[in-house]
């Protein structure tokens, strides 16, 4: 369990650093570039992401799972790596050629800059280290690259005219981050004969994972594209981009345990250890409740205080968007657990595909009607409803293998504590003016209230964690 806990901490740091850079720079960029430029960047990125989706296909999920199957077999994982990577190279190169033709047709410098995003898929091997549960290496890479990103943005992006330079920094450093991991591969791989490789035999399972990837991508990206197509208003896309950037920052933090446990669940499934799979899922549920409830209530309560100083004048429409999208923190945490961290590692891709395809289809339909009426807020409503449908379908699918009632009952303490925290924080947020200091005070007091409530409720996870931390702090020194 020590390795799991260590990897959990690593993955929290990894996910935090992946999304914390936009958080640090968002306030600055919103003032320098303006909502319209941010909206243009968001719309362009959403279009390019469709090409990235086809370039990645189902490689990331498939590769991570295959490597986790062969953690203790260097020959097996070497074959799994090259079989997966050769397939990935063939797919990515094909998509790159198509994208170059598309960029030529669009005749836009911004689209040419984003070519580096497609190239990044050619060299991506992050999935290998995640499958090996080597999250420390990924964190080290991210620390270096995110610090560089922050330095470059504050040093070189000074006016609205630096819009394209910002795009180059954003995409170029992302490509560099993928390249940095390549030299470390040789420590984990051995020589194998080319005759032993069968790269395109894995094409069918990759396609099976690609189908839900399309649906997931449509679900998370189509809203921005449809806001642009339907409203023709870059400001609406800018508001939605900033609201979702806050939520996207928190989601990986609350689902970090699932990412760590996915290789372990895959390994247990391969060994036919059904009870081990269940235990790891239930372990994840407690962390999920513990983190998502205060995150959702906290974001909803503090939105009105944080948006004015963080994004600056003109971004007031972000406040109600944040309050609606905060619900996604809880719902997405559950769909990530049941779908991505249970159905996929247990090789139930078809069931996973059904859930996300149904949700994506519903999301597109709701977006069509809701965005026309409520613009960006309509997209937020559509996302919450669609994600809820996915969760309901997934619960029905896994109810025979997992005790859903038990999983839901584990959240009672956290909901009670979260509600008390929400009332206290909402009252405090109304009394204090919008400023960075006051937001920090509100957030800190919210954490205190939440923890005190869990202490009063004698929550087992909180009590065990507190005891473990205190025991390490007060650990007696060894006598000479």
C-alpha positions in Angstrom: 0.0 0.0 0.0 3.0 2.3 0.5 3.6 2.4 -3.2 0.0 3.2 -4.0 0.0 6.1 -1.5 3.3 7.4 -2.8 2.0 7.2 -6.4 -1.2 8.9 -5.3 0.8 11.8 -4.0 2.9 11.8 -7.2 -0.2 11.8 -9.4 -1.9 14.6 -7.4 1.2 16.6 -8.0 1.3 15.6 -11.7 -2.4 16.5 -12.3 -2.1 19.7 -10.2 1.0 20.9 -12.2 -0.7 19.9 -15.5 -3.6 22.3 -14.8 -2.2 24.7 -12.3 -0.3 26.6 -14.9 -3.5 27.8 -16.6 -4.8 28.8 -13.2 -1.8 30.8 -12.4 -1.7 32.5 -15.8 -5.5 32.8 -16.4 -5.9 36.0 -14.4 -3.0 37.6 -16.2 -4.0 36.4 -19.7 -7.6 37.4 -19.3 -6.4 41.0 -18.8 -3.6 41.0 -21.4 -5.3 39.1 -24.3 -9.0 39.8 -23.5 -12.1 37.5 -23.5 -12.3 37.6 -27.4 -8.7 36.4 -28.0 -9.1 33.7 -25.3 -12.4 32.7 -27.0 -10.6 32.4 -30.4 -7.8 30.3 -28.9 -10.4 28.1 -27.1 -12.4 27.6 -30.3 -9.3 26.8 -32.4 -8.0 24.4 -29.8 -11.3 22.6 -29.8 -11.1 22.1 -33.6 -7.5 20.9 -33.4 -8.4 18.5 -30.6 -10.5 16.4 -33.0 -7.4 15.7 -35.0 -5.5 14.9 -31.8 -8.3 12.5 -30.9 -7.7 10.5 -34.1 -4.0 10.7 -33.7 -4.1 9.3 -30.2 -7.0 7.0 -31.0 -7.3 4.5 -28.1 -3.6 4.2 -27.7 -3.3 5.9 -24.3 -5.8 3.8 -22.5 -4.9 0.6 -24.3 -1.1 1.1 -23.9 -1.4 1.9 -20.2 -3.5 -1.3 -19.6 -1.2 -3.5 -21.6 1.9 -2.3 -19.9 0.2 -2.8 -16.5 -0.5 -6.4 -17.5 3.2 -7.0 -18.0 4.7 -5.0 -15.1 6.7 -8.0 -13.8 7.8 -9.3 -17.3 10.4 -7.2 -19.1 10.2 -9.2 -22.3 6.4 -9.0 -22.3 6.2 -5.3 -21.6 8.9 -4.6 -24.3 6.8 -6.4 -26.9 3.6 -4.7 -25.6 5.4 -1.3 -25.8 6.6 -1.7 -29.4 3.4 -3.3 -30.7 1.5 -0.3 -29.3 4.0 2.4 -30.3 4.4 1.2 -33.9 0.6 1.2 -34.3 0.6 4.7 -32.7 3.2 6.0 -35.1 1.3 4.7 -38.2 -1.9 6.4 -37.0 -0.3 9.6 -35.9 1.7 10.1 -39.1 -1.5 9.6 -41.2 -3.4 12.2 -39.1 -0.5 14.6 -39.3 -0.6 14.5 -43.1 -4.4 15.2 -43.1 -3.9 18.0 -40.6 -1.3 19.7 -42.7 -3.7 19.7 -45.6 -6.4 21.2 -43.3 -4.1 23.9 -42.0 -3.1 24.8 -45.6 -6.8 25.2 -46.4 -7.5 27.3 -43.3 -4.5 29.5 -44.1 -4.1 30.5 -40.5 -0.9 30.9 -38.5 -2.7 29.7 -35.4 -3.6 26.4 -37.0 0.0 26.0 -38.2 1.3 26.5 -34.7 -1.0 23.8 -33.4 0.7 21.3 -35.8 3.1 20.7 -32.9 0.1 19.2 -30.9 -0.2 16.5 -33.5 3.5 15.9 -33.5 3.4 15.5 -29.7 1.2 12.4 -30.2 4.0 10.8 -32.3 6.5 10.9 -29.4 4.0 10.5 -26.4 5.1 7.7 -24.1 3.4 8.9 -20.9 1.1 5.9 -21.0 4.1 3.6 -20.6 5.2 5.1 -17.3 1.7 5.3 -16.0 1.3 1.6 -16.7 4.5 0.9 -14.9 3.2 3.0 -12.0 6.3 5.3 -12.3 4.5 8.6 -11.6 7.6 10.2 -10.1 9.2 10.6 -13.5 6.1 12.2 -14.9 5.9 14.7 -12.0 9.6 15.7 -12.5 9.0 16.4 -16.1 5.9 18.5 -15.4 7.7 20.5 -12.7 10.3 21.6 -15.2 8.0 22.3 -18.1 5.3 24.1 -16.1 7.8 26.4 -14.4 9.2 27.1 -17.9 5.7 27.8 -19.2 4.9 30.3 -16.4 8.2 32.1 -16.9 7.8 32.3 -20.6 4.2 33.6 -20.4 5.0 36.4 -17.9 8.3 37.3 -19.7 7.1 37.4 -23.3 3.3 37.8 -23.4 2.8 41.5 -22.8 0.0 42.8 -25.1 -2.9 41.6 -27.3 -0.4 41.4 -30.2 1.4 38.6 -28.4 -1.6 36.3 -28.9 0.3 34.0 -31.4 3.4 34.0 -29.3 1.3 32.7 -26.4 -0.1 29.9 -28.6 3.5 29.0 -29.6 4.6 28.8 -25.9 1.5 26.8 -25.0 1.9 24.2 -27.7 5.6 24.2 -28.1 6.4 23.4 -24.4 3.7 20.7 -24.4 5.6 19.0 -27.3 8.9 19.4 -25.4 7.4 17.7 -22.3 6.6 14.6 -24.4 10.2 14.5 -25.8 11.7 14.6 -22.3 10.5 11.1 -21.3 12.0 9.3 -24.3 15.6 8.8 -23.0 14.3 7.1 -19.9 12.6 4.3 -21.8 15.8 2.2 -22.2 15.9 1.5 -18.4 12.6 -0.5 -18.7 12.9 -2.2 -22.1 15.1 -5.0 -23.5 16.0 -6.1 -27.0 13.4 -8.2 -28.9 13.4 -9.6 -32.4 11.3 -7.7 -34.9 9.9 -11.1 -35.9 8.3 -11.4 -32.4 6.3 -8.2 -32.9 2.7 -8.1 -34.1 1.9 -4.4 -34.0 -1.3 -4.4 -36.0 -2.9 -7.4 -34.2 -3.8 -4.9 -31.4 -5.7 -2.7 -33.9 -9.1 -4.2 -33.0 -8.9 -3.6 -29.2 -7.5 -0.1 -29.9 -10.5 0.7 -32.1 -12.8 -0.7 -29.4 -11.3 1.9 -27.0 -11.2 4.6 -29.7 -15.0 4.5 -30.1 -15.7 5.6 -26.5 -12.8 8.0 -26.8 -14.6 9.7 -29.6 -17.7 9.9 -27.5 -15.8 11.3 -24.5 -14.0 13.8 -26.7 -17.3 15.0 -28.3 -18.8 15.2 -24.8 -16.0 17.4 -23.4 -15.1 19.4 -26.5 -18.3 19.8 -28.6 -19.8 22.3 -26.2 -17.1 24.9 -27.0 -17.3 24.3 -30.8 -21.2 24.5 -30.7 -21.0 27.7 -28.7 -18.9 29.2 -31.4 -21.0 27.8 -34.3 -24.4 28.7 -32.8 -23.8 32.1 -31.0 -21.0 33.4 -33.2 -19.9 35.2 -30.0 -16.2 34.8 -29.0 -17.1 36.4 -25.6 -19.5 33.5 -24.7 -16.7 31.0 -25.6 -14.3 33.1 -23.4 -16.7 33.0 -20.4 -17.2 29.2 -20.8 -13.5 28.6 -21.3 -12.6 30.4 -18.0 -15.4 28.6 -16.1 -14.4 25.2 -17.3 -10.7 26.0 -16.7 -11.5 26.2 -13.0 -13.4 22.9 -13.0 -10.8 21.2 -15.2 -8.2 22.2 -12.6 -9.9 20.5 -9.8 -11.3 17.3 -11.6 -7.8 15.7 -12.0 -7.1 16.3 -8.3 -10.2 14.5 -7.2 -9.7 11.6 -9.7 -6.0 11.2 -9.0 -6.4 8.0 -6.9 -8.3 6.3 -9.8 -5.5 7.0 -12.2 -3.0 5.4 -9.7 -5.3 2.4 -9.0 -6.1 1.7 -12.7 -2.8 -0.2 -13.3 -3.3 -2.1 -10.0 -6.9 -3.0 -10.9 -5.8 -4.2 -14.3 -3.1 -6.3 -12.7 -5.5 -7.9 -10.3 -8.0 -8.6 -13.1 -5.3 -10.3 -15.2 -4.5 -12.5 -12.2 -8.3 -13.2 -11.8 -8.2 -11.6 -8.3 -11.9 -10.5 -8.2 -11.9 -9.6 -4.6 -8.7 -7.5 -5.0 -10.4 -5.5 -7.8 -13.5 -4.8 -5.6 -11.3 -3.7 -2.6 -9.4 -1.2 -4.7 -12.6 0.2 -6.2 -14.1 0.6 -2.7 -10.9 2.2 -1.5 -11.2 4.7 -4.3 -14.8 5.5 -3.4 -13.9 6.8 0.0 -11.3 9.1 -1.4 -13.8 10.2 -4.1 -16.4 11.2 -1.5 -13.8 12.8 0.7 -12.5 15.1 -2.1 -15.4 15.8 -4.5 -18.0 16.9 -2.0 -16.0 19.8 -0.4 -14.6 20.7 -3.9 -18.1 21.0 -5.4 -19.6 22.9 -2.5 -16.5 25.1 -2.1 -16.4 26.2 -5.8 -20.2 27.0 -5.8 -19.9 29.0 -2.6 -16.7 31.0 -3.4 -17.4 31.7 -7.1 -18.8 35.2 -6.5 -15.7 36.2 -4.5 -13.0 34.7 -6.6 -14.1 35.6 -10.2 -14.0 39.5 -9.9 -10.4 39.6 -8.8 -9.1 36.5 -10.6 -10.4 37.2 -14.1 -10.9 41.0 -13.8 -13.7 43.2 -15.1 -16.0 41.9 -17.8 -16.0 38.2 -16.6 -19.0 38.4 -14.3 -21.0 35.8 -16.4 -18.4 33.2 -15.3 -19.9 33.3 -11.7 -23.2 31.5 -12.5 -21.4 29.2 -14.9 -19.1 28.1 -12.1 -22.0 27.4 -9.8 -23.6 25.1 -12.3 -20.5 23.3 -13.4 -19.4 22.7 -9.8 -21.9 19.8 -9.7 -19.7 18.1 -12.4 -16.9 17.6 -9.8 -19.0 15.0 -8.0 -20.8 13.4 -11.0 -17.6 13.2 -13.1 -15.7 11.7 -10.2 -18.2 8.8 -10.2 -18.3 8.3 -14.0 -14.5 8.2 -14.0 -14.5 5.6 -11.2 -17.1 3.2 -12.7 -16.2 3.7 -16.3 -12.6 4.5 -16.8 -11.3 2.8 -13.6 -13.5 -0.2 -13.5 -15.0 -1.2 -16.9 -11.9 -0.5 -18.9 -9.3 -2.3 -16.7 -11.7 -5.3 -16.4 -11.9 -5.4 -20.2 -15.6 -4.4 -20.5 -15.0 -1.8 -23.2 -18.3 -2.4 -24.9 -20.3 -1.5 -21.8 -18.1 1.6 -21.4 -18.7 2.6 -25.0 -22.5 2.3 -24.6 -22.4 4.7 -21.6 -20.3 7.4 -23.1 -21.8 7.2 -26.6 -25.3 7.7 -25.1 -24.1 10.6 -23.0 -22.3 12.2 -25.9 -25.3 11.9 -28.2 -27.5 13.4 -25.5 -25.0 16.2 -25.0 -25.0 17.2 -28.6 -28.8 17.2 -28.8 -29.2 19.3 -25.6 -26.4 21.7 -26.7 -28.3 22.4 -29.9 -31.4 23.5 -28.0 -29.9 24.9 -24.8 -27.1 27.0 -26.4 -29.5 28.7 -28.7 -31.6 29.8 -25.7 -29.1 30.3 -22.9 -25.7 30.5 -24.7 -22.8 29.4 -22.5 -25.1 28.6 -19.6 -27.0 26.2 -21.9 -23.8 24.3 -22.6 -23.3 24.0 -18.8 -26.8 22.6 -18.2 -26.3 20.1 -21.1 -23.0 18.9 -19.6 -24.5 18.3 -16.1 -27.6 16.4 -17.5 -25.5 14.3 -19.9 -22.9 13.3 -17.3 -25.8 12.3 -15.0 -27.2 10.0 -17.6 -23.8 8.4 -18.1 -23.6 7.8 -14.3 -27.1 6.2 -14.1 -26.3 3.9 -17.0 -23.0 2.8 -15.5 -24.5 2.1 -12.1 -27.0 -0.2 -13.7 -24.2 -2.0 -15.6 -22.0 -2.7 -12.6 -24.6 -3.3 -9.9 -24.1 -7.1 -10.0 -20.4 -6.9 -9.6 -20.2 -3.9 -7.2 -22.3 -3.0 -4.2 -23.7 0.4 -5.3 -25.7 0.8 -2.1 -22.5 0.4 -0.1 -20.6 2.8 -2.3 -23.3 5.5 -1.9 -23.7 5.0 1.9 -20.0 5.7 2.3 -20.7 9.3 1.3 -23.1 10.2 4.1 -20.6 11.8 6.4 -19.0 13.8 3.6 -22.4 15.2 2.4 -23.3 16.3 5.9 -19.9 17.9 6.4 -20.0 19.5 3.0 -23.5 21.1 3.5 -22.4 22.6 6.8 -19.2 23.9 5.1 -21.3 25.3 2.2 -23.6 27.3 4.5 -20.6 28.7 6.5 -18.5 29.6 3.4 -21.5 31.1 1.5 -22.2 33.4 4.5 -18.6 34.4 4.8 -18.2 35.0 1.0 -21.1 37.5 1.1 -19.6 39.5 4.0 -16.0 39.8 2.5 -15.1 41.8 -0.5 -13.6 40.1 -3.6 -9.8 39.9 -3.1 -7.1 37.2 -3.2 -6.6 37.5 0.6 -10.3 37.2 1.4 -10.7 34.2 -1.0 -7.8 32.5 0.7 -9.4 33.2 4.1 -12.7 31.8 2.9 -11.1 28.7 1.5 -9.0 28.0 4.6 -12.0 28.4 6.9 -14.0 26.1 4.6 -11.3 23.4 5.1 -11.4 23.9 8.8 -15.2 23.6 9.0 -15.2 20.5 6.8 -12.5 18.8 8.9 -14.1 19.7 12.2 -17.4 18.2 11.0 -15.7 15.0 10.0 -14.0 14.9 13.4 -17.4 15.3 15.1 -18.9 12.6 12.8 -15.9 10.3 13.7 -15.4 9.5 10.0 -13.1 6.5 9.7 -11.0 7.7 6.7 -10.4 11.1 8.2 -9.6 9.7 11.7 -7.2 7.1 10.2 -5.5 9.7 8.1 -5.2 12.1 10.9 -3.7 9.4 13.2 -1.2 8.4 10.5 0.0 12.0 10.1 0.2 12.7 13.8 2.1 9.4 14.4 4.7 10.5 11.8 5.0 14.0 13.3 5.5 12.6 16.8 7.5 9.6 15.8 10.1 9.0 18.6 13.7 9.4 17.6 15.9 6.3 17.8 18.3 6.4 20.7 22.0 6.3 19.9 
